[in-house]
Amino acid sequence: MAGNAEMASLEESFRKFAIYGDTKATGQEMNGKNWAKLCKDCKVTDGKSVTSTDVDIVFSKVKGKTARVINYEEFKKALEELAPKRFKDKSKEEAYEAICQLVAGKEPINVGVTVSREPLGCWEQEQWSGGRVELCPQCSGKGKGKSGRENIVDTSGYVSAYKNAGTYDAKVKK
């Protein structure tokens, strides 16, 4: 059997995966989805000798008939079931120790989680807000030409962006 420190880190991994994705979980029981995630994240499943189907079958085998979760003792039995299948060239005890080493000390990997970053640049803000955005301090006017660098006062008498601006004089002279 594995050492005491390794068993403690194995139990800690069990608890971390048991509470993953469930705010109400206590860490005492693990559902099938988290068991499959543990096997995938800890490289217990390799796609050849141990597949996700094998992982699901072992989970169903070790849990109680009407239960939907496994406890820590059942978790160890499940690892025992998968060990010889994953490490075919080793004895049962060596395979169990090897599979425990794969799992011990690991925690769930968050894939596809958006990490916050620095404030968006002007073009990104424009893209995400769907409209025109004033200059941000990072850009210092890049991309808006002279109007982005200097404050130009419009004295034409027309509202900004009026498409017929400057046509009044031509109409009056007729």
C-alpha positions in Angstrom: 0.0 0.0 0.0 1.0 3.6 -0.5 2.5 5.7 2.3 0.5 7.8 4.8 1.4 11.2 3.2 0.4 9.9 -0.2 -3.0 8.6 1.1 -3.6 12.1 2.6 -2.9 13.8 -0.7 -5.1 11.2 -2.4 -7.9 12.0 -0.1 -7.3 15.7 -0.6 -7.6 15.2 -4.4 -10.8 13.3 -3.9 -12.3 16.2 -1.9 -11.2 18.8 -4.4 -12.7 16.9 -7.3 -15.9 16.0 -5.3 -16.7 19.7 -4.7 -15.8 20.8 -8.2 -18.7 22.6 -10.0 -21.1 22.1 -7.1 -21.6 24.9 -4.5 -23.6 22.6 -2.2 -21.1 19.7 -2.2 -19.4 18.8 1.1 -16.5 16.9 -0.4 -17.6 13.6 1.2 -19.2 12.1 -2.0 -18.3 12.4 -5.7 -20.7 12.2 -8.6 -20.1 10.4 -11.9 -19.3 13.6 -13.8 -16.6 14.6 -11.3 -15.2 11.0 -11.3 -14.9 11.2 -15.1 -13.2 14.6 -14.8 -10.8 13.3 -12.2 -9.8 10.4 -14.4 -9.4 12.7 -17.4 -7.5 15.5 -15.6 -5.1 13.0 -13.8 -4.4 11.1 -17.0 -6.0 7.9 -15.7 -7.8 7.6 -19.0 -5.4 7.3 -21.9 -7.9 6.5 -24.7 -6.3 3.1 -25.4 -6.3 0.8 -22.4 -8.6 2.9 -20.2 -11.4 4.8 -22.0 -14.2 7.0 -20.7 -16.6 4.0 -21.1 -14.3 2.0 -18.7 -14.4 4.9 -16.2 -18.2 5.0 -16.3 -18.5 1.2 -16.0 -16.2 1.1 -12.9 -18.2 4.0 -11.3 -21.4 2.0 -11.7 -19.8 -1.1 -10.4 -18.4 0.4 -7.1 -21.4 2.6 -6.2 -24.5 1.3 -4.4 -27.4 0.0 -6.5 -29.6 3.1 -6.0 -26.8 5.6 -5.2 -25.7 8.3 -7.6 -22.4 9.1 -5.8 -19.4 7.3 -4.3 -17.6 8.0 -1.1 -13.9 7.9 -0.5 -13.8 4.1 0.2 -15.7 3.3 -3.0 -13.3 5.8 -4.8 -10.3 3.7 -3.7 -12.1 0.5 -4.9 -12.7 2.2 -8.2 -9.0 3.1 -8.5 -8.1 -0.6 -7.7 -10.4 -1.7 -10.5 -8.8 0.6 -13.1 -5.2 0.1 -12.0 -4.5 -3.3 -13.6 -6.2 -2.1 -16.8 -4.1 1.1 -16.9 -0.8 -0.5 -16.0 -0.9 -3.9 -17.6 2.8 -4.6 -17.2 2.8 -4.2 -13.3 1.4 -6.4 -10.5 -1.9 -5.4 -8.9 -0.2 -3.7 -5.9 2.3 -1.8 -8.1 -0.4 -0.8 -10.5 -2.6 0.5 -7.6 0.4 2.5 -6.3 1.1 3.9 -9.7 -2.5 5.0 -10.2 -2.6 6.6 -6.8 0.5 8.6 -7.7 -1.3 9.8 -10.8 -4.2 11.1 -8.8 -2.5 12.2 -5.5 -2.0 16.0 -5.1 -3.9 16.9 -8.3 -6.8 19.3 -8.5 -9.4 20.1 -11.2 -8.2 21.9 -14.4 -10.3 24.7 -15.5 -10.4 24.7 -19.3 -12.2 27.4 -21.2 -12.5 29.8 -18.3 -12.1 33.4 -19.2 -9.4 35.1 -17.2 -9.7 38.9 -16.6 -7.1 41.0 -18.2 -6.1 44.6 -18.7 -8.7 47.1 -19.9 -9.7 46.8 -23.5 -8.1 49.0 -26.2 -10.2 51.5 -28.1 -10.9 49.2 -31.1 -11.8 46.4 -28.8 -14.2 48.6 -26.8 -15.8 49.8 -30.0 -16.2 46.2 -31.1 -17.7 45.0 -27.8 -19.9 48.0 -27.1 -21.3 48.0 -30.6 -20.9 51.8 -30.9 -18.4 54.6 -31.1 -16.3 55.0 -28.0 -14.3 58.0 -26.9 -10.5 57.7 -26.6 -9.2 55.7 -23.8 -6.0 56.9 -22.0 -4.0 53.9 -23.5 -4.5 54.9 -27.1 -3.6 58.6 -27.0 -5.6 59.2 -30.2 -4.2 56.4 -32.3 -6.5 55.6 -35.2 -8.8 58.7 -35.1 -6.5 61.1 -37.1 -6.3 64.7 -36.1 -9.6 64.7 -34.3 -8.3 62.0 -32.0 -5.3 64.0 -30.9 -6.7 67.6 -30.8 -9.9 69.1 -29.6 -11.2 70.8 -32.8 -14.1 73.2 -32.3 -16.7 73.1 -35.1 -17.9 76.7 -35.9 -19.9 75.8 -39.0 -23.2 76.3 -37.2 -24.4 72.8 -38.1 -25.0 69.9 -35.8 -22.1 67.4 -35.9 -22.5 64.6 -38.5 -25.2 66.5 -40.4 -25.0 65.1 -43.9 -26.0 68.4 -45.7 -23.5 70.6 -43.8 -22.2 73.5 -45.9 -25.0 73.5 -48.4 -27.0 76.5 -47.1 -24.9 79.1 -48.9 -25.4 77.3 -52.2 -29.2 77.3 -51.7 -29.3 81.0 -50.7 -27.3 82.3 -53.7 -29.8 80.9 -56.3 
